[in-house]
Amino acid sequence: MHASELIGVYPPIPLVAGDGDIDDHPQLGSALCLPSLLRIPSLRALTIRGTHLGDSKWLTTPPACRLEVIDLGGCPHETDEINSLFVERIVSTVGATVVEAFLSTAILGAVFTRPSSTPLKQLRKLHISPCFPIDNVVDTIAYLSGSSINTISIQCFADDVVEMRLAVEDFLSLRIECGPGFYHDLAQIDVSVGVSDLPGVKSGHVGECAGIAWQIQESYFDLRLSSSIVHSLPSN
């Protein structure tokens, strides 16, 4: 009912049905689609994970709220490229007032690289979720350089810590290469790693965690970055 673009499309994503006898919402009326959430004036934080974000109404629903925090995760039935397109579309609509963003989907739009055009003009804190495609970590951080980000928080699973260490190294090298204007306001990088409570964890991963901290705190001391390493992921 509320995702007409998915009717008859494989894979069969569940659709809302059987709500015809529900009274209209006092603010949203009968428009019970996700973009209607933007019409709630008091809304400040929006979290949507694991569901389809392809509703075209994200582009036509004028926000009545001033979102400060967004946490957007892609649909597991879609490709990374499609999820990125949908997330970028939502961020372009609501991003003007956002100061903190949690991402599990890449953002690779060139518009985000320029302070004059980025929809995320107020973004200060960037969080990368453990489900984020590691191959896109550096590119996404680079594409968000149009925002004045001062804190980057990265979460990863223990089995991915080696690759994440390389990604951190690549980003810090890029920062040096691009000069002082690139991520000028960045002051802190935090890394959270799931370790002992996950199956199949190799003992060397603890050393790799420490290696990430060492890279930031020692090898790149001249960048004046602080960092922390947490050896467990949040329960949520």
C-alpha positions as a Markdown table, in Angstrom:
| # | Residue | x | y | z |
|---|---|---|---|---|
| 1 | Met | 0.0 | 0.0 | 0.0 |
| 2 | His | 2.8 | 2.4 | 0.9 |
| 3 | Ala | 5.5 | 1.1 | -1.4 |
| 4 | Ser | 3.8 | 0.9 | -4.8 |
| 5 | Glu | 7.1 | 0.7 | -6.6 |
| 6 | Leu | 7.8 | -2.7 | -5.0 |
| 7 | Ile | 4.6 | -4.4 | -6.0 |
| 8 | Gly | 5.5 | -7.4 | -8.1 |
| 9 | Val | 9.2 | -6.8 | -7.8 |
| 10 | Tyr | 11.7 | -9.4 | -6.7 |
| 11 | Pro | 12.6 | -9.8 | -3.9 |
| 12 | Pro | 9.2 | -9.7 | -2.3 |
| 13 | Ile | 9.6 | -6.9 | 0.3 |
| 14 | Pro | 6.6 | -6.9 | 2.8 |
| 15 | Leu | 4.1 | -4.1 | 2.2 |
| 16 | Val | 1.7 | -2.5 | 4.6 |
| 17 | Ala | -1.8 | -3.7 | 4.4 |
| 18 | Gly | -5.0 | -3.9 | 6.5 |
| 19 | Asp | -4.8 | -0.5 | 8.0 |
| 20 | Gly | -7.8 | 1.0 | 6.2 |
| 21 | Asp | -9.9 | 1.2 | 9.4 |
| 22 | Ile | -7.3 | 3.2 | 11.3 |
| 23 | Asp | -8.2 | 6.7 | 12.1 |
| 24 | Asp | -6.3 | 9.5 | 10.4 |
| 25 | His | -3.3 | 10.9 | 12.3 |
| 26 | Pro | -4.0 | 14.3 | 13.8 |
| 27 | Gln | -1.0 | 15.8 | 11.9 |
| 28 | Leu | -0.3 | 13.4 | 9.1 |
| 29 | Gly | -3.8 | 12.4 | 8.1 |
| 30 | Ser | -3.9 | 9.2 | 6.0 |
| 31 | Ala | -0.4 | 9.7 | 4.6 |
| 32 | Leu | 1.4 | 7.0 | 6.6 |
| 33 | Cys | 4.5 | 6.9 | 4.5 |
| 34 | Leu | 8.0 | 7.5 | 5.9 |
| 35 | Pro | 8.5 | 10.9 | 4.3 |
| 36 | Ser | 5.5 | 12.2 | 6.3 |
| 37 | Leu | 7.6 | 12.0 | 9.4 |
| 38 | Leu | 9.2 | 15.2 | 8.2 |
| 39 | Arg | 5.9 | 17.0 | 8.8 |
| 40 | Ile | 6.2 | 16.6 | 12.6 |
| 41 | Pro | 7.5 | 20.0 | 13.8 |
| 42 | Ser | 9.0 | 18.6 | 17.0 |
| 43 | Leu | 11.1 | 15.9 | 15.3 |
| 44 | Arg | 14.8 | 16.4 | 16.0 |
| 45 | Ala | 16.3 | 12.9 | 15.5 |
| 46 | Leu | 15.4 | 10.4 | 12.8 |
| 47 | Thr | 16.5 | 6.8 | 12.7 |
| 48 | Ile | 15.5 | 4.5 | 9.9 |
| 49 | Arg | 17.3 | 1.1 | 9.5 |
| 50 | Gly | 16.8 | -2.0 | 7.5 |
| 51 | Thr | 13.9 | -0.8 | 5.4 |
| 52 | His | 13.3 | 0.5 | 1.9 |
| 53 | Leu | 14.1 | 4.3 | 1.4 |
| 54 | Gly | 13.0 | 4.6 | -2.2 |
| 55 | Asp | 9.8 | 6.6 | -1.7 |
| 56 | Ser | 9.9 | 9.5 | -4.1 |
| 57 | Lys | 8.0 | 11.6 | -1.6 |
| 58 | Trp | 11.3 | 12.3 | 0.2 |
| 59 | Leu | 11.9 | 14.8 | -2.6 |
| 60 | Thr | 8.4 | 16.5 | -2.4 |
| 61 | Thr | 7.7 | 16.6 | 1.3 |
| 62 | Pro | 8.8 | 20.0 | 2.7 |
| 63 | Pro | 10.3 | 19.5 | 6.2 |
| 64 | Ala | 8.4 | 21.1 | 9.0 |
| 65 | Cys | 11.1 | 20.0 | 11.4 |
| 66 | Arg | 14.7 | 20.9 | 12.1 |
| 67 | Leu | 16.5 | 17.6 | 12.2 |
| 68 | Glu | 19.7 | 17.6 | 14.3 |
| 69 | Val | 20.5 | 13.9 | 14.1 |
| 70 | Ile | 20.0 | 11.3 | 11.3 |
| 71 | Asp | 20.7 | 7.6 | 11.4 |
| 72 | Leu | 20.1 | 6.0 | 8.1 |
| 73 | Gly | 20.6 | 2.4 | 7.1 |
| 74 | Gly | 20.0 | 0.9 | 3.7 |
| 75 | Cys | 17.6 | -1.8 | 2.7 |
| 76 | Pro | 19.2 | -5.3 | 2.8 |
| 77 | His | 17.3 | -6.3 | -0.4 |
| 78 | Glu | 18.9 | -3.5 | -2.4 |
| 79 | Thr | 22.4 | -3.0 | -3.8 |
| 80 | Asp | 24.9 | -0.6 | -2.1 |
| 81 | Glu | 24.6 | 1.7 | -5.1 |
| 82 | Ile | 20.8 | 2.0 | -4.9 |
| 83 | Asn | 20.9 | 2.4 | -1.1 |
| 84 | Ser | 23.5 | 5.2 | -1.5 |
| 85 | Leu | 21.2 | 7.0 | -4.0 |
| 86 | Phe | 18.3 | 6.8 | -1.7 |
| 87 | Val | 20.2 | 8.0 | 1.4 |
| 88 | Glu | 21.8 | 10.9 | -0.6 |
| 89 | Arg | 18.3 | 11.9 | -1.7 |
| 90 | Ile | 17.0 | 12.0 | 1.9 |
| 91 | Val | 20.0 | 13.9 | 3.1 |
| 92 | Ser | 19.6 | 16.5 | 0.4 |
| 93 | Thr | 16.1 | 17.1 | 1.7 |
| 94 | Val | 16.7 | 17.2 | 5.5 |
| 95 | Gly | 20.5 | 17.9 | 5.8 |
| 96 | Ala | 20.5 | 21.7 | 6.3 |
| 97 | Thr | 20.2 | 21.5 | 10.1 |
| 98 | Val | 21.8 | 18.2 | 10.8 |
| 99 | Val | 24.8 | 18.3 | 13.1 |
| 100 | Glu | 25.3 | 14.6 | 13.7 |
| 101 | Ala | 25.0 | 11.7 | 11.2 |
| 102 | Phe | 25.1 | 7.9 | 11.6 |
| 103 | Leu | 25.7 | 6.2 | 8.3 |
| 104 | Ser | 25.8 | 2.6 | 7.2 |
| 105 | Thr | 25.5 | 3.5 | 3.5 |
| 106 | Ala | 28.1 | 5.3 | 1.4 |
| 107 | Ile | 27.6 | 8.9 | 0.3 |
| 108 | Leu | 29.5 | 9.6 | -2.9 |
| 109 | Gly | 27.8 | 12.7 | -4.4 |
| 110 | Ala | 30.2 | 15.4 | -5.5 |
| 111 | Val | 27.8 | 18.1 | -4.2 |
| 112 | Phe | 28.8 | 17.1 | -0.7 |
| 113 | Thr | 32.5 | 18.0 | -1.2 |
| 114 | Arg | 31.9 | 21.8 | -1.5 |
| 115 | Pro | 31.0 | 24.0 | 1.5 |
| 116 | Ser | 28.9 | 26.2 | -0.8 |
| 117 | Ser | 26.7 | 23.3 | -2.1 |
| 118 | Thr | 26.7 | 20.5 | 0.5 |
| 119 | Pro | 23.3 | 19.8 | 2.0 |
| 120 | Leu | 25.1 | 19.0 | 5.3 |
| 121 | Lys | 26.3 | 22.6 | 6.1 |
| 122 | Gln | 26.0 | 22.1 | 9.9 |
| 123 | Leu | 27.4 | 18.6 | 10.2 |
| 124 | Arg | 30.0 | 18.3 | 12.9 |
| 125 | Lys | 29.9 | 14.6 | 14.0 |
| 126 | Leu | 30.2 | 11.7 | 11.6 |
| 127 | His | 29.6 | 8.1 | 12.7 |
| 128 | Ile | 30.4 | 5.1 | 10.5 |
| 129 | Ser | 28.5 | 2.0 | 11.4 |
| 130 | Pro | 30.0 | -1.5 | 11.5 |
| 131 | Cys | 27.8 | -2.5 | 8.5 |
| 132 | Phe | 29.3 | 0.2 | 6.4 |
| 133 | Pro | 31.1 | -1.1 | 3.3 |
| 134 | Ile | 34.7 | -0.7 | 4.2 |
| 135 | Asp | 35.7 | -0.2 | 0.6 |
| 136 | Asn | 33.7 | 3.1 | 0.7 |
| 137 | Val | 34.9 | 4.4 | 4.0 |
| 138 | Val | 37.7 | 6.7 | 2.7 |
| 139 | Asp | 35.7 | 7.9 | -0.3 |
| 140 | Thr | 32.6 | 8.7 | 1.8 |
| 141 | Ile | 34.7 | 10.7 | 4.4 |
| 142 | Ala | 36.4 | 12.5 | 1.5 |
| 143 | Tyr | 33.1 | 13.3 | -0.2 |
| 144 | Leu | 31.8 | 14.8 | 3.0 |
| 145 | Ser | 34.7 | 17.3 | 3.2 |
| 146 | Gly | 32.4 | 20.2 | 2.4 |
| 147 | Ser | 31.1 | 19.9 | 6.0 |
| 148 | Ser | 33.1 | 21.2 | 9.0 |
| 149 | Ile | 33.3 | 17.8 | 10.7 |
| 150 | Asn | 35.3 | 17.8 | 13.9 |
| 151 | Thr | 34.7 | 14.2 | 15.1 |
| 152 | Ile | 34.7 | 11.0 | 13.2 |
| 153 | Ser | 33.5 | 7.8 | 15.0 |
| 154 | Ile | 34.1 | 4.5 | 13.3 |
| 155 | Gln | 32.6 | 1.2 | 14.3 |
| 156 | Cys | 33.8 | -2.1 | 12.8 |
| 157 | Phe | 33.5 | -5.8 | 13.5 |
| 158 | Ala | 36.6 | -7.7 | 14.8 |
| 159 | Asp | 37.0 | -9.6 | 11.5 |
| 160 | Asp | 37.2 | -6.3 | 9.6 |
| 161 | Val | 39.7 | -4.5 | 11.9 |
| 162 | Val | 42.7 | -5.2 | 9.6 |
| 163 | Glu | 40.9 | -3.6 | 6.6 |
| 164 | Met | 39.7 | -0.7 | 8.8 |
| 165 | Arg | 43.2 | 0.0 | 9.9 |
| 166 | Leu | 44.2 | 0.3 | 6.3 |
| 167 | Ala | 41.2 | 2.6 | 5.6 |
| 168 | Val | 42.2 | 4.9 | 8.5 |
| 169 | Glu | 45.7 | 5.0 | 7.3 |
| 170 | Asp | 44.6 | 5.9 | 3.7 |
| 171 | Phe | 42.3 | 8.7 | 5.0 |
| 172 | Leu | 45.1 | 10.2 | 7.2 |
| 173 | Ser | 47.5 | 10.0 | 4.3 |
| 174 | Leu | 44.9 | 11.7 | 2.1 |
| 175 | Arg | 44.5 | 14.5 | 4.6 |
| 176 | Ile | 48.2 | 15.2 | 4.6 |
| 177 | Glu | 48.3 | 15.1 | 0.8 |
| 178 | Cys | 45.4 | 17.5 | 0.4 |
| 179 | Gly | 46.8 | 20.1 | 2.8 |
| 180 | Pro | 45.5 | 22.1 | 5.7 |
| 181 | Gly | 42.2 | 23.0 | 4.0 |
| 182 | Phe | 41.0 | 19.4 | 3.9 |
| 183 | Tyr | 39.2 | 18.5 | 7.2 |
| 184 | His | 40.7 | 21.6 | 8.8 |
| 185 | Asp | 38.3 | 21.2 | 11.8 |
| 186 | Leu | 38.9 | 17.5 | 12.5 |
| 187 | Ala | 40.1 | 17.0 | 16.0 |
| 188 | Gln | 39.2 | 13.5 | 17.0 |
| 189 | Ile | 38.9 | 10.0 | 15.5 |
| 190 | Asp | 37.3 | 7.2 | 17.6 |
| 191 | Val | 37.2 | 3.6 | 16.7 |
| 192 | Ser | 35.0 | 0.9 | 18.3 |
| 193 | Val | 35.8 | -2.7 | 17.6 |
| 194 | Gly | 33.9 | -5.9 | 18.5 |
| 195 | Val | 36.5 | -8.3 | 19.9 |
| 196 | Ser | 36.1 | -11.1 | 22.4 |
| 197 | Asp | 32.4 | -11.7 | 22.3 |
| 198 | Leu | 32.2 | -12.6 | 18.6 |
| 199 | Pro | 32.8 | -16.0 | 17.1 |
| 200 | Gly | 35.8 | -16.7 | 14.9 |
| 201 | Val | 37.9 | -13.8 | 16.4 |
| 202 | Lys | 41.6 | -14.1 | 15.8 |
| 203 | Ser | 43.9 | -13.1 | 18.7 |
| 204 | Gly | 45.9 | -10.8 | 16.5 |
| 205 | His | 42.9 | -8.5 | 16.2 |
| 206 | Val | 43.5 | -6.9 | 19.6 |
| 207 | Gly | 47.0 | -5.9 | 18.3 |
| 208 | Glu | 45.4 | -4.5 | 15.2 |
| 209 | Cys | 43.1 | -2.4 | 17.3 |
| 210 | Ala | 46.1 | -0.9 | 19.2 |
| 211 | Gly | 47.7 | -0.4 | 15.8 |
| 212 | Ile | 44.9 | 2.0 | 14.7 |
| 213 | Ala | 45.3 | 4.1 | 17.8 |
| 214 | Trp | 49.1 | 4.1 | 17.3 |
| 215 | Gln | 48.7 | 5.4 | 13.8 |
| 216 | Ile | 46.6 | 8.3 | 14.8 |
| 217 | Gln | 48.4 | 9.2 | 18.0 |
| 218 | Glu | 52.1 | 8.6 | 17.0 |
| 219 | Ser | 52.6 | 8.5 | 13.2 |
| 220 | Tyr | 50.2 | 11.4 | 12.6 |
| 221 | Phe | 51.0 | 13.4 | 15.7 |
| 222 | Asp | 51.6 | 16.4 | 13.6 |
| 223 | Leu | 47.9 | 16.4 | 12.6 |
| 224 | Arg | 47.0 | 17.1 | 16.2 |
| 225 | Leu | 44.3 | 14.4 | 16.3 |
| 226 | Ser | 43.2 | 12.7 | 19.4 |
| 227 | Ser | 41.7 | 9.2 | 19.4 |
| 228 | Ser | 40.2 | 6.4 | 21.5 |
| 229 | Ile | 39.8 | 2.7 | 20.9 |
| 230 | Val | 36.9 | 0.8 | 22.5 |
| 231 | His | 37.1 | -3.0 | 22.3 |
| 232 | Ser | 33.4 | -3.7 | 22.1 |
| 233 | Leu | 30.5 | -2.5 | 20.0 |
| 234 | Pro | 27.3 | -1.0 | 21.5 |
| 235 | Ser | 24.6 | -3.5 | 22.2 |
| 236 | Asn | 22.2 | -1.6 | 19.8 |
